[in-house]
Amino acid sequence: TNDAKKFKKALKTALYSSIECLPFDIQDFLVTTIPAVEEKQDKLSWKMAEWVSKKYNIDFLKATLSITKPQMKEQKVENKIQIWREIYREPSNIYLSHNITGRNILIVDDLYQSGASIWCYAEMLKSLKANVVIAVTSVKSLRDGDNT
């Protein structure tokens, strides 16, 4: 529809403007989003990361979960962190399409509530010897109850 096209254009414009404000040369980065199982890699955050990859002609770091993560919307932030860390602790739970040693990584996400998924993913990337890991998100959820 026309409204969807307008929303997509506005979202892309805001995303690209945010990236262009970063104090880094985006050409030195791989772009990624929060890991997901193959069937859920068509979500908005994946599309946004792919837009960035194409717009700036940089590689897309595909991060595929080999396990289904539990539902986390009702979890307290401490539980979310524990769950994500447990998922990322086991190397067979995630496949990365690129070697990230010494690479700079830009995580693109559509929204965040607590920041736990981005934080733990960045933590994992750093443990795998990524150089710089930064994140850009579009929206902070209005729901703050899970941030305690």
C-alpha positions in Angstrom: 0.0 0.0 0.0 1.0 3.6 -0.2 1.2 4.0 3.6 3.6 1.0 3.8 5.8 2.6 1.1 5.9 5.9 2.9 6.8 4.1 6.2 9.6 2.2 4.5 11.0 5.3 3.0 10.9 7.2 6.3 12.5 4.3 8.1 15.3 4.0 5.6 15.9 7.7 5.7 16.1 7.7 9.5 18.3 4.6 9.6 20.8 6.0 7.0 20.9 9.4 8.7 21.7 7.7 12.0 24.5 5.7 10.5 26.0 8.8 8.8 26.2 10.5 12.2 28.4 7.7 13.6 32.1 8.7 14.2 33.3 5.7 12.1 33.8 5.0 8.4 31.0 2.5 7.7 33.1 1.0 5.0 35.2 -0.6 7.7 32.2 -2.6 9.1 30.3 -5.8 8.7 26.5 -5.2 9.2 24.4 -7.7 11.1 21.3 -8.0 13.2 20.2 -10.1 16.1 20.6 -13.8 15.3 17.5 -15.8 14.4 16.6 -19.2 13.2 16.4 -19.5 9.4 12.5 -19.3 9.3 12.6 -15.9 11.1 15.2 -14.2 9.0 12.5 -12.3 7.1 11.7 -10.0 10.0 12.1 -6.2 9.9 15.4 -6.1 11.6 16.9 -8.4 9.0 15.5 -6.3 6.2 17.0 -3.2 7.8 20.4 -4.7 8.1 20.2 -5.9 4.5 19.2 -2.4 3.4 22.3 -1.0 5.1 24.5 -3.7 3.5 23.2 -2.8 0.0 23.2 1.0 0.5 26.8 1.2 1.8 28.1 -1.8 -0.2 29.3 -3.6 2.9 29.1 -7.3 3.8 26.2 -8.7 5.7 27.1 -10.9 8.6 24.4 -13.5 8.7 23.9 -14.9 12.2 21.8 -18.0 12.2 20.6 -19.7 15.4 20.5 -23.5 15.3 18.1 -23.6 18.2 14.8 -21.9 18.8 15.1 -19.3 21.5 12.4 -19.2 24.2 9.8 -16.5 24.3 11.3 -13.5 26.2 8.7 -10.7 26.1 7.5 -11.4 29.7 10.9 -12.1 31.1 12.7 -9.7 33.5 15.9 -8.3 32.0 18.1 -10.4 34.3 16.5 -13.5 32.9 16.8 -12.3 29.3 20.6 -11.7 29.8 21.0 -15.2 31.3 19.1 -16.8 28.5 21.0 -15.0 25.7 24.3 -15.7 27.4 23.5 -19.4 27.6 22.5 -19.5 24.0 25.7 -17.7 22.9 28.0 -19.7 25.2 27.5 -22.8 23.1 29.3 -22.4 19.7 27.0 -24.9 17.9 24.0 -22.7 18.7 25.0 -20.0 16.2 26.5 -19.9 12.8 28.2 -16.7 11.6 28.7 -16.3 7.8 32.0 -14.5 8.2 35.1 -14.7 10.3 34.9 -11.6 12.5 38.3 -11.7 14.1 39.6 -8.1 14.0 36.5 -6.8 12.2 34.2 -3.9 13.1 30.6 -4.9 13.5 27.4 -2.7 13.2 24.3 -4.3 14.7 21.1 -3.0 13.2 17.9 -3.7 15.1 14.3 -2.4 14.6 13.6 -1.9 18.3 14.8 -2.6 21.8 13.0 -3.0 25.1 15.7 -3.8 27.6 18.7 -4.0 25.3 19.6 -7.5 26.5 19.6 -9.1 23.1 21.9 -6.5 21.6 24.2 -6.4 24.7 24.6 -10.2 24.8 25.2 -10.4 21.0 27.8 -7.7 21.2 29.4 -9.4 24.1 29.6 -12.7 22.1 31.0 -10.9 19.1 33.7 -9.3 21.3 34.5 -12.7 22.8 35.1 -13.9 19.2 37.7 -11.1 18.8 35.6 -8.5 16.9 37.3 -5.1 17.1 34.5 -2.5 17.5 30.9 -3.5 18.0 28.2 -0.7 17.8 24.4 -0.9 17.5 21.8 1.3 15.8 18.1 0.8 16.7 15.1 2.6 15.4 12.7 2.6 18.4 12.8 2.2 22.1 9.8 0.3 23.2 7.3 2.2 25.3 7.0 -0.8 27.6 9.5 -0.3 30.4 8.2 -2.9 32.8 10.8 -5.5 31.7 13.8 -3.1 32.3 13.8 -3.6 36.1 
